[in-house]
Amino acid sequence: MQEHFHFTTDPAKLQKQYAAIFCFVSAQLSLIQMYLHRRNRHLVKQEDEVVMAVHLLGKLLGFSSERAWHRFVTGNL
């Protein structure tokens, strides 16, 4: 059991980090939104800002793969 990773960071701090990243990403994405020509926008399950913010938060916490980040989130958050 000693080899298992235990999450010690306060969830409120993590939420503040996510909120800051989300605000930054949404501000930057709104500047380039007119240049993005995407099809099938009606099939979107999550907005682009949310996906980018979650991905950046995972990278900032040190996760190198999407699978490891997903496993961590489902296990600890």
Rosetta constraint file for C-alpha pairs under 8 A:
AtomPair CA 7 CA 76 HARMONIC 6.67 0.50
AtomPair CA 9 CA 13 HARMONIC 7.22 0.50
AtomPair CA 9 CA 14 HARMONIC 7.23 0.50
AtomPair CA 10 CA 14 HARMONIC 6.51 0.50
AtomPair CA 11 CA 15 HARMONIC 6.12 0.50
AtomPair CA 11 CA 77 HARMONIC 7.92 0.50
AtomPair CA 12 CA 16 HARMONIC 6.25 0.50
AtomPair CA 13 CA 17 HARMONIC 6.30 0.50
AtomPair CA 14 CA 18 HARMONIC 6.22 0.50
AtomPair CA 15 CA 19 HARMONIC 6.10 0.50
AtomPair CA 16 CA 20 HARMONIC 6.21 0.50
AtomPair CA 17 CA 21 HARMONIC 6.22 0.50
AtomPair CA 17 CA 57 HARMONIC 7.63 0.50
AtomPair CA 18 CA 22 HARMONIC 5.93 0.50
AtomPair CA 18 CA 53 HARMONIC 6.77 0.50
AtomPair CA 18 CA 54 HARMONIC 7.28 0.50
AtomPair CA 18 CA 57 HARMONIC 6.49 0.50
AtomPair CA 19 CA 23 HARMONIC 6.13 0.50
AtomPair CA 20 CA 24 HARMONIC 6.30 0.50
AtomPair CA 21 CA 25 HARMONIC 6.06 0.50
AtomPair CA 21 CA 53 HARMONIC 5.72 0.50
AtomPair CA 21 CA 56 HARMONIC 7.61 0.50
AtomPair CA 21 CA 57 HARMONIC 7.43 0.50
AtomPair CA 22 CA 26 HARMONIC 5.99 0.50
AtomPair CA 22 CA 49 HARMONIC 6.55 0.50
AtomPair CA 22 CA 50 HARMONIC 6.82 0.50
AtomPair CA 22 CA 53 HARMONIC 5.17 0.50
AtomPair CA 23 CA 27 HARMONIC 6.13 0.50
AtomPair CA 24 CA 28 HARMONIC 6.25 0.50
AtomPair CA 25 CA 29 HARMONIC 5.90 0.50
AtomPair CA 25 CA 49 HARMONIC 6.03 0.50
AtomPair CA 25 CA 52 HARMONIC 7.20 0.50
AtomPair CA 25 CA 53 HARMONIC 6.56 0.50
AtomPair CA 26 CA 30 HARMONIC 6.01 0.50
AtomPair CA 26 CA 49 HARMONIC 5.52 0.50
AtomPair CA 27 CA 31 HARMONIC 6.80 0.50
AtomPair CA 28 CA 32 HARMONIC 7.03 0.50
AtomPair CA 29 CA 33 HARMONIC 5.84 0.50
AtomPair CA 29 CA 49 HARMONIC 7.36 0.50
AtomPair CA 30 CA 34 HARMONIC 7.95 0.50
AtomPair CA 32 CA 36 HARMONIC 6.90 0.50
AtomPair CA 40 CA 44 HARMONIC 7.38 0.50
AtomPair CA 46 CA 50 HARMONIC 6.63 0.50
AtomPair CA 46 CA 51 HARMONIC 6.83 0.50
AtomPair CA 47 CA 51 HARMONIC 6.64 0.50
AtomPair CA 48 CA 52 HARMONIC 6.18 0.50
AtomPair CA 49 CA 53 HARMONIC 6.01 0.50
AtomPair CA 50 CA 54 HARMONIC 6.11 0.50
AtomPair CA 51 CA 55 HARMONIC 6.16 0.50
AtomPair CA 52 CA 56 HARMONIC 6.10 0.50
AtomPair CA 53 CA 57 HARMONIC 6.12 0.50
AtomPair CA 54 CA 58 HARMONIC 6.28 0.50
AtomPair CA 55 CA 59 HARMONIC 6.38 0.50
AtomPair CA 55 CA 66 HARMONIC 7.98 0.50
AtomPair CA 56 CA 60 HARMONIC 6.14 0.50
AtomPair CA 57 CA 61 HARMONIC 6.23 0.50
AtomPair CA 58 CA 62 HARMONIC 6.43 0.50
AtomPair CA 58 CA 63 HARMONIC 5.55 0.50
AtomPair CA 58 CA 69 HARMONIC 6.09 0.50
AtomPair CA 59 CA 63 HARMONIC 5.37 0.50
AtomPair CA 59 CA 64 HARMONIC 6.68 0.50
AtomPair CA 63 CA 68 HARMONIC 6.46 0.50
AtomPair CA 63 CA 69 HARMONIC 5.82 0.50
AtomPair CA 64 CA 68 HARMONIC 7.29 0.50
AtomPair CA 64 CA 69 HARMONIC 7.83 0.50
AtomPair CA 65 CA 69 HARMONIC 6.39 0.50
AtomPair CA 66 CA 70 HARMONIC 6.04 0.50
AtomPair CA 67 CA 71 HARMONIC 6.09 0.50
AtomPair CA 68 CA 72 HARMONIC 6.14 0.50
AtomPair CA 69 CA 73 HARMONIC 6.18 0.50
AtomPair CA 70 CA 74 HARMONIC 6.11 0.50
AtomPair CA 71 CA 75 HARMONIC 6.04 0.50
AtomPair CA 72 CA 76 HARMONIC 5.85 0.50
AtomPair CA 72 CA 77 HARMONIC 7.58 0.50
AtomPair CA 73 CA 77 HARMONIC 4.99 0.50
